[in-house]
Amino acid sequence: MSKKSKKHDVSLIAATDDLKPILSELNPEDSKAVYELRDELADNWKKKQLFRTETEMRISVLNDAKHPTNASKYWQSVREMSSMFDSLIGLSFDLRRHKLREKELHTEMETAIEDGNDFEVEKLQIDLDEHQWGGANMKQTAEDRVRELKLWSRIKKELDDETFDTKSVNEHQAVSYAHRLENRVRALSEHSEPSEVINAAGPLETLKRLSTETEDGLKLKGFDGSTPQNQLGAGEEVKKLDK
């Protein structure tokens, strides 16, 4: 048995030595099958999908029904990018702990070898193999999170056409909500549940009730009729909904 453990990376799964821990636990027929698939398994490991593809981000996440304006798509991209970055930061802490634990395992291994404790050496080798394989997967996860971060950054740049405020999320929401709620109401039918009708029509009616014409265009007013806080946009936006 090797006294030194190997470090796993994207390509090592294809190596014969790296497959030995797997092959030794299988019957001869299954062991042969896995060995013959080693190159395909390595390629499969490299290209497996972890997080969303660009197509999923653009079509599923930023769909026109839920995010009907460039502004709403932009601010959803901000949310998605922020969530992905938070997860990446959390993963960085896990990676640091993981590296520290690997150092501890190597130290324990050296002590076991010096003591001639073969049983402990074998046990620690298993722990190291498992630990390094887990580390390889964690690094792959980190790389894919960075990939998605870069895509969200590119999408945000595409959406920023300088027609909306990119500093305050509140500024765009009245216009975006008008389109979004209108889409939800259009999707209702005679078969819709009462809760669906309330959830769709209620916010739309509230938006129309709180909208008011001003010299600067259509804005939202407070529940007490106070000065409007948020510009809705051209007066035609809500007039269309009244139809």
Residue pairs with C-beta under 8 A, 6 or more apart in sequence:
1 121
1 122
1 125
2 125
3 109
3 113
3 121
5 106
5 109
5 125
5 128
5 129
5 132
6 12
6 17
6 18
6 129
6 132
7 132
8 18
8 132
8 133
8 135
8 136
9 136
10 42
10 45
10 46
10 136
10 140
11 42
12 18
12 136
13 19
13 38
13 41
13 42
13 45
14 38
14 39
14 41
14 42
16 35
16 38
19 34
19 35
19 38
21 126
21 129
22 34
23 31
23 34
23 35
24 31
26 34
34 41
50 140
50 141
50 144
51 84
51 144
51 145
51 147
51 148
52 60
52 61
52 148
54 151
57 80
57 148
57 151
57 152
57 155
58 155
61 76
61 80
62 73
62 76
62 77
62 155
65 180
65 183
65 184
66 72
66 180
66 183
67 73
67 76
67 176
67 180
68 176
68 179
68 180
68 183
69 164
69 172
69 175
69 176
69 179
70 159
70 160
70 161
70 163
70 164
71 159
71 163
71 164
71 165
71 171
71 172
71 175
71 176
72 172
72 173
72 176
72 180
73 155
73 159
74 156
74 159
74 160
74 164
74 166
74 172
75 169
75 172
77 152
77 155
77 156
77 159
78 156
78 169
80 152
81 149
81 152
81 153
81 156
84 145
84 148
84 149
84 152
85 149
87 145
88 142
88 145
88 146
88 149
91 138
91 141
91 142
91 145
92 142
94 138
95 135
95 138
95 139
95 142
98 131
98 134
98 135
98 138
99 135
101 131
102 128
102 131
102 132
102 135
105 124
105 127
105 128
105 131
106 128
108 120
108 124
109 121
109 124
109 125
109 128
112 120
112 121
112 124
113 121
160 166
164 171
164 172
165 171
165 172
170 230
171 230
171 231
173 230
174 207
174 211
174 219
174 220
174 230
174 231
174 232
174 233
175 232
175 233
175 237
177 203
177 207
178 204
178 207
178 232
178 237
178 238
178 241
181 200
181 203
181 204
181 207
181 241
182 204
182 240
182 241
184 199
184 200
184 204
185 200
185 201
185 204
187 200
188 196
188 197
188 200
188 201
204 241
207 220
207 238
207 241
208 238
208 241
208 242
210 220
210 221
210 222
210 223
211 218
211 219
211 220
211 221
211 232
211 238
212 218
212 219
212 220
212 221
212 228
213 235
214 228
216 231
217 231
217 232
217 233
217 234
217 235
218 231
218 232
218 233
218 234
218 235
218 237
218 238
219 228
219 229
219 230
219 231
219 232
220 228
220 229
220 230
220 231
220 232
221 227
221 228
221 229
222 228
222 229
232 238
